[in-house]
Amino acid sequence: MLRRDLLGASAAVAALAVQPATAQAPFELAVIGFQMSSETHARAANAAAAAGREKGWNVTLLNSEGALPKHAEQFDALVQRKPGGIIVCMGKPTEADAQFAAAAKAGIPVITIMSGSSPHTLFDVAVNEYQVGAQAALWLLGQMKYRGALLTVRFEGNTATRIRGKVLDVVLSENQAVTVLGRHAMARTASWQEDVRTGVQALLLRNRGKFEGIWASFDGQAYVIDDLLQAQGVKKHEVPVISVDGGKETFRRIADPESTLVATVVIPFEEMGRRATAAMESIAQRKQPVGSVAAGPYLLLEAELVDQGNVRRYLSP
């Protein structure tokens, strides 16, 4: 009997020896979208979160609703929780510098998307906005044959749209046969569509028949402009409208023979989200050096100009 007991005990010990070690807790990723009511913010944030969940991670997705106080509060709470990593989409590294610094001090790796660089983050996943601005400006001037007047609809409250506007000004300074007849600067407001509608309506009434093109800093503005122009009976290519971002609605309008929106520079927001999550895995989990993932404060992706010549590639089958 004793021998049988010893044999049973030995078998039990052997079985325990080959059992796998207790699995590690899933990696904790937090994703903050600064204003998820904005399609572009949501596209990047949702893609980053989805990529994390596909890896089996625990993912927290937060929406700051465009409010800096809420943004700072959410960031502070995350620093206390100490997730494995934080991805911030269209954040405010300058305005929320204290929160970014606290995350760095706590040893939490932070990657931003389309937010600008910060000494407290690993890097920013972005496109070269100077190149994007030049693509949009030169395409529109080409449509105008580098002559005539245009209207501009701007947004100074975002780094990317501000850079696009500054590059447009540089291009115009070297092509003085094109002038800016009127401009509207969009305010940072929850009802920004109405702000654009009111401002552009005034520009169109004041300058009817005097301009040959309209430049918009992002696609959401272009939708409002397009609707107003169509309501006035303006046909495609009579007053070409160009903007920046890309997306299903934009591609639909570019392909629509009735729409005045004729081109956009496509920002790969979903790819940005996926690349940010992949980079977090490489650095925070696999402990690869940051320099092997991004050389410098930016991880730059390509942007492509889309017009009627290539829009079919972007339309869903």
VEXPADO-388364 format. One record per residue (C-alpha): residue number from 1; x, y, z. Coordinates in nm, 2 decimals, always signed. Layout:
// residues N
@nr = NUM | x = X | y = Y | z = Z .
...
***
This chain:
// residues 317
@nr = 1 | x = +0.00 | y = +0.00 | z = +0.00 .
@nr = 2 | x = +0.28 | y = +0.24 | z = +0.09 .
@nr = 3 | x = +0.46 | y = +0.17 | z = -0.24 .
@nr = 4 | x = +0.13 | y = +0.24 | z = -0.43 .
@nr = 5 | x = +0.09 | y = +0.57 | z = -0.24 .
@nr = 6 | x = +0.45 | y = +0.67 | z = -0.32 .
@nr = 7 | x = +0.40 | y = +0.59 | z = -0.69 .
@nr = 8 | x = +0.08 | y = +0.80 | z = -0.69 .
@nr = 9 | x = +0.25 | y = +1.10 | z = -0.53 .
@nr = 10 | x = +0.54 | y = +1.08 | z = -0.77 .
@nr = 11 | x = +0.30 | y = +1.08 | z = -1.07 .
@nr = 12 | x = +0.12 | y = +1.39 | z = -0.92 .
@nr = 13 | x = +0.45 | y = +1.57 | z = -0.88 .
@nr = 14 | x = +0.55 | y = +1.48 | z = -1.24 .
@nr = 15 | x = +0.22 | y = +1.61 | z = -1.37 .
@nr = 16 | x = +0.27 | y = +1.94 | z = -1.19 .
@nr = 17 | x = +0.61 | y = +1.98 | z = -1.33 .
@nr = 18 | x = +0.49 | y = +1.98 | z = -1.68 .
@nr = 19 | x = +0.20 | y = +2.22 | z = -1.62 .
@nr = 20 | x = +0.25 | y = +2.55 | z = -1.79 .
@nr = 21 | x = +0.34 | y = +2.85 | z = -1.57 .
@nr = 22 | x = +0.05 | y = +3.07 | z = -1.47 .
@nr = 23 | x = -0.03 | y = +3.29 | z = -1.77 .
@nr = 24 | x = +0.07 | y = +3.66 | z = -1.75 .
@nr = 25 | x = -0.21 | y = +3.91 | z = -1.72 .
@nr = 26 | x = -0.30 | y = +4.07 | z = -2.05 .
@nr = 27 | x = -0.12 | y = +4.38 | z = -2.15 .
@nr = 28 | x = -0.32 | y = +4.70 | z = -2.06 .
@nr = 29 | x = -0.36 | y = +4.96 | z = -2.33 .
@nr = 30 | x = -0.54 | y = +5.29 | z = -2.29 .
@nr = 31 | x = -0.65 | y = +5.49 | z = -2.60 .
@nr = 32 | x = -0.77 | y = +5.84 | z = -2.57 .
@nr = 33 | x = -0.95 | y = +6.01 | z = -2.86 .
@nr = 34 | x = -0.96 | y = +6.38 | z = -2.80 .
@nr = 35 | x = -1.29 | y = +6.43 | z = -2.97 .
@nr = 36 | x = -1.46 | y = +6.12 | z = -3.09 .
@nr = 37 | x = -1.75 | y = +6.31 | z = -3.25 .
@nr = 38 | x = -1.49 | y = +6.40 | z = -3.51 .
@nr = 39 | x = -1.47 | y = +6.12 | z = -3.77 .
@nr = 40 | x = -1.09 | y = +6.14 | z = -3.80 .
@nr = 41 | x = -1.03 | y = +6.12 | z = -3.43 .
@nr = 42 | x = -1.27 | y = +5.82 | z = -3.40 .
@nr = 43 | x = -1.12 | y = +5.64 | z = -3.70 .
@nr = 44 | x = -0.77 | y = +5.65 | z = -3.55 .
@nr = 45 | x = -0.87 | y = +5.57 | z = -3.20 .
@nr = 46 | x = -1.10 | y = +5.29 | z = -3.29 .
@nr = 47 | x = -0.84 | y = +5.13 | z = -3.51 .
@nr = 48 | x = -0.58 | y = +5.15 | z = -3.24 .
@nr = 49 | x = -0.82 | y = +5.00 | z = -2.99 .
@nr = 50 | x = -0.93 | y = +4.72 | z = -3.23 .
@nr = 51 | x = -0.57 | y = +4.63 | z = -3.30 .
@nr = 52 | x = -0.50 | y = +4.60 | z = -2.93 .
@nr = 53 | x = -0.81 | y = +4.37 | z = -2.87 .
@nr = 54 | x = -0.70 | y = +4.15 | z = -3.16 .
@nr = 55 | x = -0.37 | y = +4.09 | z = -2.97 .
@nr = 56 | x = -0.57 | y = +3.98 | z = -2.66 .
@nr = 57 | x = -0.50 | y = +4.30 | z = -2.47 .
@nr = 58 | x = -0.73 | y = +4.47 | z = -2.22 .
@nr = 59 | x = -0.81 | y = +4.79 | z = -2.39 .
@nr = 60 | x = -0.97 | y = +5.11 | z = -2.24 .
@nr = 61 | x = -1.10 | y = +5.36 | z = -2.50 .
@nr = 62 | x = -1.17 | y = +5.71 | z = -2.37 .
@nr = 63 | x = -1.33 | y = +6.01 | z = -2.53 .
@nr = 64 | x = -1.22 | y = +6.36 | z = -2.40 .
@nr = 65 | x = -1.52 | y = +6.51 | z = -2.59 .
@nr = 66 | x = -1.30 | y = +6.80 | z = -2.72 .
@nr = 67 | x = -1.26 | y = +6.94 | z = -2.36 .
@nr = 68 | x = -0.91 | y = +7.01 | z = -2.23 .
@nr = 69 | x = -1.02 | y = +6.98 | z = -1.86 .
@nr = 70 | x = -1.17 | y = +6.64 | z = -1.93 .
@nr = 71 | x = -0.86 | y = +6.54 | z = -2.13 .
@nr = 72 | x = -0.64 | y = +6.62 | z = -1.84 .
@nr = 73 | x = -0.86 | y = +6.45 | z = -1.59 .
@nr = 74 | x = -0.87 | y = +6.13 | z = -1.79 .
@nr = 75 | x = -0.49 | y = +6.14 | z = -1.84 .
@nr = 76 | x = -0.44 | y = +6.19 | z = -1.46 .
@nr = 77 | x = -0.66 | y = +5.89 | z = -1.38 .
@nr = 78 | x = -0.47 | y = +5.67 | z = -1.63 .
@nr = 79 | x = -0.14 | y = +5.77 | z = -1.47 .
@nr = 80 | x = -0.27 | y = +5.65 | z = -1.14 .
@nr = 81 | x = -0.38 | y = +5.32 | z = -1.29 .
@nr = 82 | x = -0.04 | y = +5.27 | z = -1.47 .
@nr = 83 | x = -0.15 | y = +5.08 | z = -1.79 .
@nr = 84 | x = +0.12 | y = +4.92 | z = -2.00 .
@nr = 85 | x = +0.09 | y = +5.20 | z = -2.26 .
@nr = 86 | x = -0.12 | y = +5.49 | z = -2.37 .
@nr = 87 | x = -0.20 | y = +5.60 | z = -2.72 .
@nr = 88 | x = -0.34 | y = +5.96 | z = -2.76 .
@nr = 89 | x = -0.52 | y = +6.05 | z = -3.08 .
@nr = 90 | x = -0.52 | y = +6.42 | z = -3.18 .
@nr = 91 | x = -0.41 | y = +6.51 | z = -2.83 .
@nr = 92 | x = -0.27 | y = +6.84 | z = -2.69 .
@nr = 93 | x = +0.09 | y = +6.77 | z = -2.58 .
@nr = 94 | x = +0.15 | y = +7.15 | z = -2.51 .
@nr = 95 | x = -0.17 | y = +7.22 | z = -2.33 .
@nr = 96 | x = -0.16 | y = +6.89 | z = -2.13 .
@nr = 97 | x = +0.22 | y = +6.90 | z = -2.08 .
@nr = 98 | x = +0.19 | y = +6.83 | z = -1.71 .
@nr = 99 | x = -0.01 | y = +6.51 | z = -1.77 .
@nr = 100 | x = +0.23 | y = +6.39 | z = -2.04 .
@nr = 101 | x = +0.52 | y = +6.46 | z = -1.81 .
@nr = 102 | x = +0.35 | y = +6.27 | z = -1.53 .
@nr = 103 | x = +0.31 | y = +5.96 | z = -1.75 .
@nr = 104 | x = +0.67 | y = +5.97 | z = -1.85 .
@nr = 105 | x = +0.78 | y = +6.00 | z = -1.49 .
@nr = 106 | x = +0.56 | y = +5.70 | z = -1.40 .
@nr = 107 | x = +0.74 | y = +5.50 | z = -1.67 .
@nr = 108 | x = +0.43 | y = +5.47 | z = -1.89 .
@nr = 109 | x = +0.51 | y = +5.47 | z = -2.26 .
@nr = 110 | x = +0.30 | y = +5.72 | z = -2.46 .
@nr = 111 | x = +0.26 | y = +5.73 | z = -2.84 .
@nr = 112 | x = +0.05 | y = +6.00 | z = -3.00 .
@nr = 113 | x = -0.13 | y = +6.02 | z = -3.33 .
@nr = 114 | x = -0.15 | y = +6.35 | z = -3.53 .
@nr = 115 | x = -0.08 | y = +6.54 | z = -3.21 .
@nr = 116 | x = +0.27 | y = +6.69 | z = -3.26 .
@nr = 117 | x = +0.59 | y = +6.60 | z = -3.08 .
@nr = 118 | x = +0.65 | y = +6.61 | z = -2.71 .
@nr = 119 | x = +0.97 | y = +6.55 | z = -2.50 .
@nr = 120 | x = +0.75 | y = +6.32 | z = -2.28 .
@nr = 121 | x = +0.63 | y = +6.08 | z = -2.56 .
@nr = 122 | x = +0.80 | y = +5.81 | z = -2.76 .
@nr = 123 | x = +0.69 | y = +5.97 | z = -3.09 .
@nr = 124 | x = +0.40 | y = +6.10 | z = -3.29 .
@nr = 125 | x = +0.25 | y = +5.89 | z = -3.58 .
@nr = 126 | x = +0.16 | y = +6.14 | z = -3.85 .
@nr = 127 | x = +0.20 | y = +6.24 | z = -4.21 .
@nr = 128 | x = +0.42 | y = +6.52 | z = -4.33 .
@nr = 129 | x = +0.17 | y = +6.80 | z = -4.31 .
@nr = 130 | x = +0.40 | y = +7.04 | z = -4.50 .
@nr = 131 | x = +0.39 | y = +6.80 | z = -4.79 .
@nr = 132 | x = +0.01 | y = +6.75 | z = -4.75 .
@nr = 133 | x = -0.04 | y = +7.12 | z = -4.76 .
@nr = 134 | x = +0.17 | y = +7.16 | z = -5.07 .
@nr = 135 | x = -0.01 | y = +6.88 | z = -5.25 .
@nr = 136 | x = -0.35 | y = +7.04 | z = -5.18 .
@nr = 137 | x = -0.24 | y = +7.39 | z = -5.27 .
@nr = 138 | x = -0.07 | y = +7.31 | z = -5.59 .
@nr = 139 | x = -0.35 | y = +7.08 | z = -5.71 .
@nr = 140 | x = -0.60 | y = +7.36 | z = -5.66 .
@nr = 141 | x = -0.39 | y = +7.62 | z = -5.83 .
@nr = 142 | x = -0.34 | y = +7.38 | z = -6.12 .
@nr = 143 | x = -0.72 | y = +7.36 | z = -6.16 .
@nr = 144 | x = -0.73 | y = +7.74 | z = -6.16 .
@nr = 145 | x = -0.45 | y = +7.75 | z = -6.42 .
@nr = 146 | x = -0.26 | y = +7.95 | z = -6.16 .
@nr = 147 | x = -0.48 | y = +8.26 | z = -6.21 .
@nr = 148 | x = -0.78 | y = +8.41 | z = -6.04 .
@nr = 149 | x = -0.92 | y = +8.44 | z = -5.69 .
@nr = 150 | x = -1.01 | y = +8.18 | z = -5.43 .
@nr = 151 | x = -1.18 | y = +8.15 | z = -5.10 .
@nr = 152 | x = -1.02 | y = +7.97 | z = -4.80 .
@nr = 153 | x = -1.19 | y = +7.81 | z = -4.50 .
@nr = 154 | x = -0.94 | y = +7.75 | z = -4.22 .
@nr = 155 | x = -0.90 | y = +7.61 | z = -3.87 .
@nr = 156 | x = -0.62 | y = +7.76 | z = -3.66 .
@nr = 157 | x = -0.70 | y = +7.55 | z = -3.35 .
@nr = 158 | x = -0.54 | y = +7.23 | z = -3.48 .
@nr = 159 | x = -0.17 | y = +7.19 | z = -3.56 .
@nr = 160 | x = -0.23 | y = +6.99 | z = -3.88 .
@nr = 161 | x = -0.49 | y = +7.23 | z = -4.03 .
@nr = 162 | x = -0.29 | y = +7.53 | z = -3.93 .
@nr = 163 | x = +0.02 | y = +7.40 | z = -4.10 .
@nr = 164 | x = -0.18 | y = +7.33 | z = -4.42 .
@nr = 165 | x = -0.30 | y = +7.69 | z = -4.42 .
@nr = 166 | x = +0.05 | y = +7.82 | z = -4.37 .
@nr = 167 | x = +0.19 | y = +7.62 | z = -4.66 .
@nr = 168 | x = -0.10 | y = +7.75 | z = -4.88 .
@nr = 169 | x = +0.01 | y = +8.10 | z = -4.79 .
@nr = 170 | x = +0.37 | y = +8.02 | z = -4.89 .
@nr = 171 | x = +0.26 | y = +7.87 | z = -5.23 .
@nr = 172 | x = +0.04 | y = +8.18 | z = -5.29 .
@nr = 173 | x = +0.33 | y = +8.41 | z = -5.21 .
@nr = 174 | x = +0.52 | y = +8.25 | z = -5.51 .
@nr = 175 | x = +0.22 | y = +8.26 | z = -5.74 .
@nr = 176 | x = +0.08 | y = +8.61 | z = -5.71 .
@nr = 177 | x = -0.15 | y = +8.58 | z = -6.01 .
@nr = 178 | x = -0.38 | y = +8.39 | z = -5.76 .
@nr = 179 | x = -0.53 | y = +8.60 | z = -5.48 .
@nr = 180 | x = -0.74 | y = +8.52 | z = -5.17 .
@nr = 181 | x = -1.07 | y = +8.70 | z = -5.21 .
@nr = 182 | x = -1.21 | y = +8.60 | z = -4.88 .
@nr = 183 | x = -1.15 | y = +8.37 | z = -4.58 .
@nr = 184 | x = -1.34 | y = +8.22 | z = -4.29 .
@nr = 185 | x = -1.16 | y = +8.10 | z = -3.98 .
@nr = 186 | x = -1.36 | y = +7.83 | z = -3.80 .
@nr = 187 | x = -1.40 | y = +7.86 | z = -3.43 .
@nr = 188 | x = -1.34 | y = +7.57 | z = -3.19 .
@nr = 189 | x = -1.70 | y = +7.50 | z = -3.11 .
@nr = 190 | x = -1.92 | y = +7.19 | z = -3.06 .
@nr = 191 | x = -2.14 | y = +7.33 | z = -3.34 .
@nr = 192 | x = -1.86 | y = +7.38 | z = -3.59 .
@nr = 193 | x = -2.07 | y = +7.28 | z = -3.89 .
@nr = 194 | x = -2.30 | y = +7.57 | z = -3.83 .
@nr = 195 | x = -2.01 | y = +7.80 | z = -3.78 .
@nr = 196 | x = -1.87 | y = +7.70 | z = -4.12 .
@nr = 197 | x = -2.22 | y = +7.71 | z = -4.28 .
@nr = 198 | x = -2.28 | y = +8.06 | z = -4.16 .
@nr = 199 | x = -1.93 | y = +8.19 | z = -4.24 .
@nr = 200 | x = -1.91 | y = +8.04 | z = -4.59 .
@nr = 201 | x = -2.27 | y = +8.14 | z = -4.68 .
@nr = 202 | x = -2.16 | y = +8.50 | z = -4.61 .
@nr = 203 | x = -1.85 | y = +8.46 | z = -4.82 .
@nr = 204 | x = -2.05 | y = +8.31 | z = -5.11 .
@nr = 205 | x = -2.31 | y = +8.59 | z = -5.11 .
@nr = 206 | x = -2.05 | y = +8.86 | z = -5.08 .
@nr = 207 | x = -1.82 | y = +8.73 | z = -5.36 .
@nr = 208 | x = -2.07 | y = +8.56 | z = -5.60 .
@nr = 209 | x = -1.91 | y = +8.50 | z = -5.94 .
@nr = 210 | x = -1.57 | y = +8.65 | z = -5.84 .
@nr = 211 | x = -1.38 | y = +8.33 | z = -5.74 .
@nr = 212 | x = -1.25 | y = +8.03 | z = -5.92 .
@nr = 213 | x = -1.18 | y = +7.78 | z = -5.64 .
@nr = 214 | x = -1.22 | y = +7.71 | z = -5.27 .
@nr = 215 | x = -0.96 | y = +7.56 | z = -5.03 .
@nr = 216 | x = -1.08 | y = +7.39 | z = -4.71 .
@nr = 217 | x = -0.85 | y = +7.28 | z = -4.43 .
@nr = 218 | x = -1.03 | y = +6.95 | z = -4.38 .
@nr = 219 | x = -1.31 | y = +6.74 | z = -4.54 .
@nr = 220 | x = -1.58 | y = +6.82 | z = -4.28 .
@nr = 221 | x = -1.56 | y = +7.18 | z = -4.39 .
@nr = 222 | x = -1.57 | y = +7.08 | z = -4.75 .
@nr = 223 | x = -1.90 | y = +6.89 | z = -4.71 .
@nr = 224 | x = -2.07 | y = +7.20 | z = -4.58 .
@nr = 225 | x = -1.92 | y = +7.41 | z = -4.87 .
@nr = 226 | x = -2.02 | y = +7.15 | z = -5.12 .
@nr = 227 | x = -2.38 | y = +7.14 | z = -5.00 .
@nr = 228 | x = -2.40 | y = +7.52 | z = -5.02 .
@nr = 229 | x = -2.26 | y = +7.54 | z = -5.37 .
@nr = 230 | x = -2.49 | y = +7.27 | z = -5.50 .
@nr = 231 | x = -2.79 | y = +7.45 | z = -5.35 .
@nr = 232 | x = -2.68 | y = +7.75 | z = -5.56 .
@nr = 233 | x = -2.67 | y = +7.54 | z = -5.87 .
@nr = 234 | x = -2.29 | y = +7.53 | z = -5.91 .
@nr = 235 | x = -2.18 | y = +7.23 | z = -6.12 .
@nr = 236 | x = -1.88 | y = +7.01 | z = -6.08 .
@nr = 237 | x = -1.55 | y = +7.18 | z = -6.18 .
@nr = 238 | x = -1.71 | y = +7.52 | z = -6.21 .
@nr = 239 | x = -1.57 | y = +7.61 | z = -5.87 .
@nr = 240 | x = -1.34 | y = +7.32 | z = -5.76 .
@nr = 241 | x = -1.32 | y = +7.25 | z = -5.39 .
@nr = 242 | x = -1.03 | y = +7.07 | z = -5.24 .
@nr = 243 | x = -0.96 | y = +6.96 | z = -4.88 .
@nr = 244 | x = -0.77 | y = +6.71 | z = -4.68 .
@nr = 245 | x = -0.85 | y = +6.38 | z = -4.48 .
@nr = 246 | x = -1.02 | y = +6.12 | z = -4.70 .
@nr = 247 | x = -1.30 | y = +5.88 | z = -4.61 .
@nr = 248 | x = -1.61 | y = +5.71 | z = -4.75 .
@nr = 249 | x = -1.82 | y = +6.02 | z = -4.77 .
@nr = 250 | x = -1.54 | y = +6.22 | z = -4.93 .
@nr = 251 | x = -1.48 | y = +5.95 | z = -5.20 .
@nr = 252 | x = -1.85 | y = +5.93 | z = -5.27 .
@nr = 253 | x = -1.86 | y = +6.31 | z = -5.33 .
@nr = 254 | x = -1.55 | y = +6.31 | z = -5.55 .
@nr = 255 | x = -1.71 | y = +6.04 | z = -5.77 .
@nr = 256 | x = -2.05 | y = +6.21 | z = -5.77 .
@nr = 257 | x = -2.10 | y = +6.41 | z = -6.09 .
@nr = 258 | x = -2.31 | y = +6.66 | z = -5.90 .
@nr = 259 | x = -2.06 | y = +6.74 | z = -5.62 .
@nr = 260 | x = -1.82 | y = +7.03 | z = -5.63 .
@nr = 261 | x = -1.57 | y = +6.85 | z = -5.40 .
@nr = 262 | x = -1.32 | y = +6.73 | z = -5.66 .
@nr = 263 | x = -1.01 | y = +6.63 | z = -5.46 .
@nr = 264 | x = -0.87 | y = +6.55 | z = -5.12 .
@nr = 265 | x = -0.53 | y = +6.45 | z = -4.98 .
@nr = 266 | x = -0.59 | y = +6.12 | z = -4.80 .
@nr = 267 | x = -0.46 | y = +6.08 | z = -4.44 .
@nr = 268 | x = -0.44 | y = +5.71 | z = -4.35 .
@nr = 269 | x = -0.61 | y = +5.73 | z = -4.01 .
@nr = 270 | x = -0.69 | y = +5.36 | z = -3.96 .
@nr = 271 | x = -0.33 | y = +5.27 | z = -4.06 .
@nr = 272 | x = -0.20 | y = +5.52 | z = -3.81 .
@nr = 273 | x = -0.40 | y = +5.36 | z = -3.53 .
@nr = 274 | x = -0.28 | y = +5.01 | z = -3.62 .
@nr = 275 | x = +0.08 | y = +5.13 | z = -3.65 .
@nr = 276 | x = +0.07 | y = +5.30 | z = -3.31 .
@nr = 277 | x = -0.05 | y = +4.98 | z = -3.15 .
@nr = 278 | x = +0.21 | y = +4.77 | z = -3.33 .
@nr = 279 | x = +0.48 | y = +5.01 | z = -3.22 .
@nr = 280 | x = +0.35 | y = +4.99 | z = -2.86 .
@nr = 281 | x = +0.38 | y = +4.61 | z = -2.88 .
@nr = 282 | x = +0.74 | y = +4.63 | z = -3.01 .
@nr = 283 | x = +0.85 | y = +4.88 | z = -2.75 .
@nr = 284 | x = +0.65 | y = +4.81 | z = -2.44 .
@nr = 285 | x = +0.62 | y = +4.43 | z = -2.47 .
@nr = 286 | x = +0.91 | y = +4.31 | z = -2.68 .
@nr = 287 | x = +1.14 | y = +4.58 | z = -2.53 .
@nr = 288 | x = +1.28 | y = +4.68 | z = -2.87 .
@nr = 289 | x = +1.46 | y = +5.02 | z = -2.87 .
@nr = 290 | x = +1.25 | y = +5.31 | z = -2.98 .
@nr = 291 | x = +1.50 | y = +5.40 | z = -3.25 .
@nr = 292 | x = +1.43 | y = +5.07 | z = -3.42 .
@nr = 293 | x = +1.07 | y = +5.17 | z = -3.47 .
@nr = 294 | x = +1.09 | y = +5.54 | z = -3.54 .
@nr = 295 | x = +1.39 | y = +5.75 | z = -3.62 .
@nr = 296 | x = +1.32 | y = +6.07 | z = -3.43 .
@nr = 297 | x = +1.00 | y = +6.23 | z = -3.29 .
@nr = 298 | x = +0.78 | y = +6.13 | z = -3.58 .
@nr = 299 | x = +0.68 | y = +5.81 | z = -3.75 .
@nr = 300 | x = +0.57 | y = +5.94 | z = -4.08 .
@nr = 301 | x = +0.32 | y = +5.76 | z = -4.31 .
@nr = 302 | x = +0.24 | y = +5.85 | z = -4.68 .
@nr = 303 | x = -0.06 | y = +6.06 | z = -4.79 .
@nr = 304 | x = -0.20 | y = +6.04 | z = -5.14 .
@nr = 305 | x = -0.40 | y = +6.30 | z = -5.34 .
@nr = 306 | x = -0.72 | y = +6.15 | z = -5.46 .
@nr = 307 | x = -0.93 | y = +6.30 | z = -5.74 .
@nr = 308 | x = -1.16 | y = +6.17 | z = -6.01 .
@nr = 309 | x = -0.87 | y = +6.00 | z = -6.18 .
@nr = 310 | x = -0.80 | y = +5.75 | z = -5.90 .
@nr = 311 | x = -1.10 | y = +5.77 | z = -5.67 .
@nr = 312 | x = -1.24 | y = +5.44 | z = -5.79 .
@nr = 313 | x = -0.97 | y = +5.26 | z = -5.61 .
@nr = 314 | x = -1.10 | y = +5.40 | z = -5.28 .
@nr = 315 | x = -1.47 | y = +5.33 | z = -5.34 .
@nr = 316 | x = -1.62 | y = +5.02 | z = -5.17 .
@nr = 317 | x = -1.72 | y = +4.75 | z = -5.41 .
***
